[in-house]
Amino acid sequence: MSATLRSIEGQDEAGLLREIHNALNGLRYGAVEITVHNGQVVQIERKEKFRLQSPTGSKQP
């Protein structure tokens, strides 16, 4: 999942923090990357990983 801010001009600090919070919300395994250009946040990217477990009782080689 990737979310890019459409308009930086007029974006207040509370709005940026809300976007970062939304990206972190519910994330169990993964990363949130914030890209800054010329001192302005231009992109927030969320990378989520899903961990799969083997069925109970089976052994992996």
N, C-alpha and C positions, 0 to 999 in steps of 0.2 A: 504494500500500500504506500502510495506516495502522495503527499499533499504539497502543492506549491501555492504560496501567497500570491494572489492576483495583483494586488495594489499595495505598494509599500508606502507611498505618500499618504499621510494622514493615519497610518497605522499606529495606534497608541501602544504603550507598553503592556497595558492590561490585555489588549487583544492578542498580542504576541504570546504572552504567558498563557492565555486561554488556549491558543492553538497548540502550544507545546504540551500543555496538560492533556488536551484531547489526544495527542499522538501517544502519550505515555499511558493513558487510561486503558487498563485491561491487558497491557503488554506483559507477558510472562517471560518469554525468551526472545531476545532480539536487540535492536538498537534504534535510537532516534538520532538522526544527524541534522544539525542546524548549519546551514550554509550562509556565510556573511560575505557581502561584497561592498566595498567602500563604506564600511561601518554600518550597513543596513542588513537586516535579516532578509534574505531573498528566497529561501527555500527551507522547508521542514520535511524530512523524509523519514518514514517509518518502515523498518524492515523487521518482519516477524518470522520467527522460526517455530515450527511445530515439531515436538519431540514425539516420535513413535516408539512404543514399547513392544517387545516381542510378546506373544501369547504366553500365559503362565504355564510353566512346566516344560516348555520347549527350550532346547539348548541351541545356541548358535555355534557353527563350526569355528 
